[in-house]
Structures are given as structure tokens and as C-alpha cells.
């Protein structure tokens, strides 16, 4: 799978404050390229009132889910009053945070809204085939420490957008507690034992206990000391 250029998720003002103007600029340029590519894909693949499903697949392969979703959500948010976008797609688009930059319209898709709506349907259908966990699979429990959390898909590169790699065992960090000032959560990917640190907002919530897959339950046993009834064994992880 090709490595996609990173999507910068924050505004130009935030980028300037963080000294990340180059990251913002590079992402902005790629956003514009992606929007124009979507327009061309719609034109090339629409015939007899049918939009070829390969149109969405090819664009996703070239730019990745995160950027494609970002561009399409931005497009719908900027045309929120247009009745040619379905209410379902409007609700979907509103789940995405789009920075409030004055030039966001530069990478809005300038095609017939009805055709863009069809393209959004295709992209969403492709995304659903990944079988990822979502908020319906989670409990938004206050205390995350020693819990199996579900990462938001946007925190993972496309090659890791799988249910297995969404599962993360939280072990420490102020972000484990909703009433603490800090947001960092440190833990381990259950799939491959890799340690990492995320922010509390990078997670959907705690995976419901009855949905924990058998392979994950077996992996969890490796983190428990044999003589203990509780507590996570993290040595050597």
C-alpha cells in the first residue's frame, strides 16, 4: 500500500502558533489536488445515471481514507443547505472536524452535488468494508486505566485501519481520568505489543466486554502476573 501524504488536521492559525506552516501548506496543496482528482474521477466514471464504484476505490488508493473523507466532509459542510446532499451524508460529514480556514472552499469538490452525493455513498460503502469498531461497540466509561480502548480510525494509517489494530490497552497517563488536566494515555497495542502514547480524544471509548475477541482475551492473559488477580504485567512489552 502506498504511503499517503499526511493530512494536517488543524487550522492555519494553529499551524503558525506551532511553527508548522510547512505541514499545513503541504497538506493544503494535497487537499486541492485530491479535490480536483475527485472531480475528474466523477466525470470519467459517471455514465447512464450510474457512478462506477472503481471511481471511489482509485481515489482512496491514491490519497487515503483520511484525506478523501476530509475533502468530502468539507464539501458537504460548505453546502449544508443543499438538498441534493442526503441527510444521512450531512450527518456523516458533521462528525468530522474541519478547521475554520477562509480558503477551505479551495478544496471543496466542484461537481454537481447529486453526483458528489453518489461519490460520498461509494466512499462510505468502501469504508464500511473495513469492519471497524465504532461508538456502538463502546462504552464511554470515565476511567480508562487498565481498559481495552478503541482508537478512532483517523489515528491509524490506512494499512493499520483494521479492528485488531484499533484495540489498545491503556496502562497509565493523566488522560485515563476525565477529571485530570493532562490528556496523554500510554499503553500497548494488543495486536503486536507495541507501546505508544495517544491523547484521550484519540479514542472512541472502552470496548464493550462482551465484544472483546477471543484472540485479544488470550493476549491479555500474557499481561497478568500469574500470582495476581488484578493488575497488568507490562515488563518486557
KASULMO-V921443 format. One record per run of one state. SS is the DSSP state (alpha for helix, beta for strand, coil for the rest). FROM is the first residue (numbers start at 1). LEN is the number of residues. If there is no record, write none. Layout:
{{SS	FROM	LEN} {SS	FROM	LEN}}
This chain:
{{coil	1	11} {alpha	12	7} {coil	19	2} {alpha	21	25} {beta	46	2} {coil	48	2} {beta	50	2} {coil	52	2} {alpha	54	10} {coil	64	1} {alpha	65	14} {coil	79	8} {alpha	87	7} {coil	94	10} {alpha	104	4} {coil	108	5} {alpha	113	16} {coil	129	6} {alpha	135	3} {beta	138	2} {coil	140	3} {beta	143	1} {coil	144	4} {beta	148	4} {coil	152	1} {alpha	153	3} {coil	156	2} {alpha	158	3} {coil	161	2} {alpha	163	4} {beta	167	6} {coil	173	1} {alpha	174	3} {beta	177	1} {coil	178	6} {beta	184	6} {coil	190	5} {beta	195	5} {alpha	200	3} {beta	203	5} {coil	208	1} {alpha	209	3} {coil	212	2} {alpha	214	9} {coil	223	15}}
